[in-house]
Amino acid sequence: WFVLMQILILQVAQMKHEHEEPQPQRYDNLTVHGGNAQAADTSHHSNESLMCIRCKAFGGLTAHISGFASIHAWAHLQHEAILVHPALGLLVVPLAAAAFAVLIYIGGKVRKRKIEHDGELTPDEEVWAEVAEENENDVAALCLAYLITGAVTFTVTQQLHARLTERDPSRVRHHDEHAEHHRRLNAGHGAGIHHTTTEIVAVCAVGFVFAVLVAVFVHIGWGIHVKKVMEESKTPEGRKHTKEVHLYDPPSASERMITVCQMSSSFTFAWCLLFACHWFVDVKREYFQITDIFARVIMALGISALAFVVIYIMDKLSDSERTAAQVDRTLRTLITAFGVLVGFTWEHAFAAAVTDIAEHSNYHELVKLLCSCVLVAGVFPAH
C-alpha cells in the first residue's frame, strides 16, 4: 500500500481533464524557498490547485489504508513481543520507526531520481513530491502513535488493548504465564471487563503529556526552519544561482524527523483520549443497558460536539495577532489532533457496525469488504 500510494499520487498528478487547459511543461524562472520549488509564472495556479486537491484526496485515501495496514501488522508484532516479555513491546516502536525511515528515504531517492532525470520540474512532479512527502509522514506517524499508545495502555492496565485481536482471537498464542491477560483480552471491550477510574485518568494524563510534546516539537521545528531561512539569506548570489539547477530540494532528514515526531505526538494524544473515552463509555454502557454499537455512536457524537467547541476556540486564538507564530503552529497542530480524534471515534463506530453485520453472514470477510466499499463510495466523493 505504501508503494501503491506513491504510484497513485503520481498518476493522479499527471491526469489531464478535458475542461482544463494544458499544463506548462517547465518552470522558466525556478527558485527554491524553504525546500519548496516556486515559479515566477502564476498563470496556471488554479489548475495546479485542482491537481493538488485531487492528489491529496486520492493520496489521503491510500495513506490511511497504508497506515491502518501498518497498524495491524506492527500491532500484531507488538502483541507477540509482549507475550514473550512485556519490555519487548516497547522495542517494537523504534523498530517500526527505523523501518519507516528506510521507506521514506527510498521514496525520496526515487522521486529525486525521476524528477531530475529529464532536467525539468513539471507542475505534476512538484505536486507529486509535496503530497507524497506529506502522506509518508501521515502513514509513519499514524502507525507509530498507535504502537506508543499500545505500550502505554499495556503499562497502565497490564492487558493488551484488543483492537487488532478482538476480531480474531485465534491469532494470539496462549501461554500459561499470560492466561489472565488472554482471559481479559478475549473477553473483548465491554464484555465484563471494566477499567478503573485510575486507569482511565492515567491514560488521559499520558495523552495530555503528548499534547505538551507537540508544542516542544513545534518549537524545535520552528528553530530549524528559522536557521535554514537565515542560512539561505546569507547565500551569495553566485551560489544561489547554482542552487537553482537542483530541481528537487526535499526537506532535510532532521526536518522530516521533527515533523514525524510532532505528528506522532498529536496522534498519540488522539489515540489515548479515544481509548480513555471508550473505557469510560464501557463502564456506563451496562449501567444504562445499551448496546455496544449504540454506545460507540453516542461517544462519537459527544466527542464531535466537544471537539467542535475546542477547535473553534483554538482557531480564534491562532487567528489572533496577540499570539506568537510558534503558538499559532502549536494550536493548528492540536486542531489537527482533535480532528483526527473525531475521525478515530467515527471509524471506531463504523468498524464495530461493519463487523457486527458481517458476523451474521457465512462470508464474513467478503461482507466486510463489500460494506467497506459502500462506505468509501458514500464518503470519498464528499472528501
Secondary structure by P-SEA (a helix, b strand, c coil): caaaaaaaaaaaaacccccccccccccccccccccbbbbccccaaaaaaaaaaaaaaaaaaaaaaaaaaaaaaaaaaaaaaaaacaaaaaaaaaaaaaaaaaaaaaaaaaaaaaaaccccccaaaaaaaaaaaaaaaaaaaaaaaaaaaaaaaaaacccccccccccccccbbbbccaaaaaaaaaccccccccccaaaaaaaaaaaaaaaaaaaaaaaaaaaaaaaaaaaaaaccaaaaaaacccccccccaaaaaaaaaaaaaaaaaaaaaaaaaaaaaaaacccccccaaaaaaaaaaaaaaaaaaaaaaaaaaaacccccaaaaaaaaaaaaaaaaaaaaaaaaaaaaaaaaaaaaccaaaaaaaaaaaaaaaaccccc
